[in-house]
Amino acid sequence: MPKPYTGPPPILVGYDASDDAVRALEYAARVAAASKTMLQLVYVADDTVVNSPWGLVFDAGDVQATARRLLAEAALMANALGVAKKRIRVKVAVGSPVGVLTQLSQNCSMVVVGRRANTSHSRQFSGSTSVGLAASVRCPLAVVADAADYPQGPVGVALEAGGAGVSALDWVLGNPLFAGQPVSVVTVCKAPQSRIFRSSVSQEQIDTAMAQTVTQQAALVAEVVARHPSAPPIHTEVRYGSPVDELAAFSETVSVLALGTDVRFPTYTVGSVARGVMTHAGCPVVLVK
């Protein structure tokens, strides 16, 4: 029997052997190996398929056997990437993937999922599971695309002038995984809107909005850094334009991009900027509530 685990809360990966699940596993395993964190691999047999309404019969024993085989292969992959065998746990569950992973996330440090939109031709959606988890998980959610294209660079944080994203910067500066790594904070200044002609914005208005955003960003960064005395020097920049476009471009220069999210009622979803970044970012994206 394995000894009780006493380290940081585990990193959770929903695994079904699909291409996006493999990418999620590889990323999570590297993070777990670097931080010596437990890696929990979960195969969720979707109950809408197991209890098929179309008259198909699935043998529960076969489903369990397949799940255990896939998880055993995943555990070997994680071990090959540096995660000690004693820090790998596997679990088979039946239910809604979003529901099961959300429930398990309450005791985890991070949930990692793959992004189905991993090529220039398919970057039009993120996958229903990742979008559902973005609104429901109880810990940070990492959305991972094609690992072969990850840029090398600082840890990126998206910080809105209104304060959204402060939790993401707090999370990055307090996370031992990023200790000593350079941090780059970006804030996107949206175009000011004219009361009558919304597209008619003068350069003076743009300059004023940019100056205000720079001041607001500096105040927010100073507020967070005051809580982290050992924080590394932080590079800051302000961009002007569409938040999704600018953050997607920014993601090409950082190794990971963290941004804060709020669940929007009554739809119980994250905002359009978070969904757009999940879909188009060129690096792993971590959503922090």
GISUL-V849085 format. One record per residue. N is the residue number from 1. RES is the residue in one letter. SS is DSSP state (a for helix, b for strand, c for the rest). OMEGA is omega in whole degrees, -180 to 180 (none if undefined). Layout:
<<N | RES | SS | OMEGA> <N | RES | SS | OMEGA>>
//
This chain:
<<1 | M | c | -179> <2 | P | c | 178> <3 | K | c | 178> <4 | P | c | -180> <5 | Y | c | -177> <6 | T | c | -178> <7 | G | c | 179> <8 | P | c | 175> <9 | P | c | -174> <10 | P | b | 172> <11 | I | b | -173> <12 | L | b | 177> <13 | V | b | 171> <14 | G | b | -171> <15 | Y | c | 176> <16 | D | c | 178> <17 | A | c | 175> <18 | S | c | -178> <19 | D | a | -179> <20 | D | a | 177> <21 | A | a | 178> <22 | V | a | 178> <23 | R | a | 178> <24 | A | a | 179> <25 | L | a | -178> <26 | E | a | -180> <27 | Y | a | -179> <28 | A | a | -180> <29 | A | a | 179> <30 | R | a | 178> <31 | V | a | -179> <32 | A | a | 180> <33 | A | a | -178> <34 | A | a | -176> <35 | S | a | -179> <36 | K | c | -178> <37 | T | c | 175> <38 | M | c | 177> <39 | L | b | -179> <40 | Q | b | -179> <41 | L | b | -175> <42 | V | b | 172> <43 | Y | b | 180> <44 | V | b | 175> <45 | A | b | -176> <46 | D | b | -176> <47 | D | a | 177> <48 | T | a | 177> <49 | V | a | -180> <50 | V | a | 177> <51 | N | c | -170> <52 | S | c | 176> <53 | P | c | -177> <54 | W | c | 177> <55 | G | c | 177> <56 | L | c | -178> <57 | V | c | 177> <58 | F | c | 177> <59 | D | c | -178> <60 | A | a | 179> <61 | G | a | 178> <62 | D | a | 179> <63 | V | a | 179> <64 | Q | a | -178> <65 | A | a | 178> <66 | T | a | 180> <67 | A | a | -180> <68 | R | a | 179> <69 | R | a | 180> <70 | L | a | 179> <71 | L | a | 177> <72 | A | a | 177> <73 | E | a | 179> <74 | A | a | 179> <75 | A | a | 177> <76 | L | a | 178> <77 | M | a | -180> <78 | A | a | 179> <79 | N | a | 179> <80 | A | a | 179> <81 | L | c | 172> <82 | G | c | 179> <83 | V | c | 180> <84 | A | c | -179> <85 | K | a | -178> <86 | K | a | 180> <87 | R | a | 177> <88 | I | b | 177> <89 | R | b | 179> <90 | V | b | -178> <91 | K | b | 173> <92 | V | b | -179> <93 | A | b | 176> <94 | V | b | -179> <95 | G | b | 176> <96 | S | c | 179> <97 | P | a | 179> <98 | V | a | -178> <99 | G | a | -179> <100 | V | a | -178> <101 | L | a | 177> <102 | T | a | 180> <103 | Q | a | -180> <104 | L | a | -176> <105 | S | a | -178> <106 | Q | a | -177> <107 | N | a | -177> <108 | C | b | 177> <109 | S | b | -179> <110 | M | b | 170> <111 | V | b | -178> <112 | V | b | 177> <113 | V | b | 177> <114 | G | b | 177> <115 | R | c | -178> <116 | R | c | 180> <117 | A | c | -173> <118 | N | c | 176> <119 | T | c | -179> <120 | S | c | -178> <121 | H | c | -176> <122 | S | c | -179> <123 | R | c | 177> <124 | Q | c | 179> <125 | F | c | -178> <126 | S | c | -176> <127 | G | c | -175> <128 | S | a | -179> <129 | T | a | -179> <130 | S | a | 178> <131 | V | a | 178> <132 | G | a | 179> <133 | L | a | -179> <134 | A | a | -179> <135 | A | a | -169> <136 | S | a | -174> <137 | V | c | -177> <138 | R | c | 179> <139 | C | c | 178> <140 | P | b | 179> <141 | L | b | 177> <142 | A | b | 179> <143 | V | b | -169> <144 | V | b | 175> <145 | A | c | -175> <146 | D | c | -175> <147 | A | a | -176> <148 | A | a | -175> <149 | D | a | -176> <150 | Y | c | 175> <151 | P | c | 173> <152 | Q | c | -178> <153 | G | c | -180> <154 | P | c | 173> <155 | V | b | -177> <156 | G | b | 177> <157 | V | b | 174> <158 | A | b | -176> <159 | L | c | 179> <160 | E | c | -179> <161 | A | c | 180> <162 | G | c | 177> <163 | G | c | 177> <164 | A | c | -177> <165 | G | c | 177> <166 | V | a | 179> <167 | S | a | 179> <168 | A | a | 178> <169 | L | a | 175> <170 | D | a | -178> <171 | W | a | -179> <172 | V | a | -176> <173 | L | a | 179> <174 | G | c | -176> <175 | N | c | -180> <176 | P | a | -179> <177 | L | a | -177> <178 | F | a | -177> <179 | A | c | 178> <180 | G | c | -179> <181 | Q | c | 177> <182 | P | c | -179> <183 | V | b | 179> <184 | S | b | -178> <185 | V | b | 179> <186 | V | b | 174> <187 | T | b | -180> <188 | V | b | 177> <189 | C | b | 179> <190 | K | c | -179> <191 | A | c | 174> <192 | P | c | -178> <193 | Q | c | 175> <194 | S | c | -178> <195 | R | c | -176> <196 | I | c | -180> <197 | F | c | -171> <198 | R | c | -179> <199 | S | c | -178> <200 | S | c | -179> <201 | V | c | -178> <202 | S | c | 177> <203 | Q | a | 179> <204 | E | a | 177> <205 | Q | a | 179> <206 | I | a | -180> <207 | D | a | 179> <208 | T | a | 179> <209 | A | a | 179> <210 | M | a | -180> <211 | A | a | 178> <212 | Q | a | -180> <213 | T | a | 178> <214 | V | a | -180> <215 | T | a | -180> <216 | Q | a | 180> <217 | Q | a | -179> <218 | A | a | 180> <219 | A | a | -180> <220 | L | a | 179> <221 | V | a | 180> <222 | A | a | 179> <223 | E | a | -179> <224 | V | a | -179> <225 | V | a | 179> <226 | A | c | 178> <227 | R | c | -177> <228 | H | c | -176> <229 | P | c | -178> <230 | S | c | -179> <231 | A | c | 177> <232 | P | c | 174> <233 | P | c | -176> <234 | I | b | 175> <235 | H | b | 179> <236 | T | b | 175> <237 | E | b | 177> <238 | V | b | 178> <239 | R | b | -179> <240 | Y | b | 177> <241 | G | c | 179> <242 | S | c | -179> <243 | P | a | -179> <244 | V | a | -179> <245 | D | a | -177> <246 | E | a | 179> <247 | L | a | 176> <248 | A | a | 178> <249 | A | a | 178> <250 | F | a | -178> <251 | S | a | 178> <252 | E | c | -176> <253 | T | c | -177> <254 | V | c | -179> <255 | S | c | 177> <256 | V | b | -179> <257 | L | b | 178> <258 | A | b | 176> <259 | L | b | 179> <260 | G | b | 179> <261 | T | c | 173> <262 | D | c | 178> <263 | V | b | -178> <264 | R | b | 175> <265 | F | c | 6> <266 | P | c | -175> <267 | T | c | -179> <268 | Y | c | 177> <269 | T | b | 174> <270 | V | b | -176> <271 | G | c | -176> <272 | S | a | 179> <273 | V | a | 179> <274 | A | a | 179> <275 | R | a | 179> <276 | G | a | 179> <277 | V | a | 176> <278 | M | a | -175> <279 | T | a | -168> <280 | H | a | -176> <281 | A | c | 180> <282 | G | c | 179> <283 | C | c | 175> <284 | P | b | 180> <285 | V | b | 177> <286 | V | b | 178> <287 | L | b | -177> <288 | V | b | -180> <289 | K | c | none>>
//
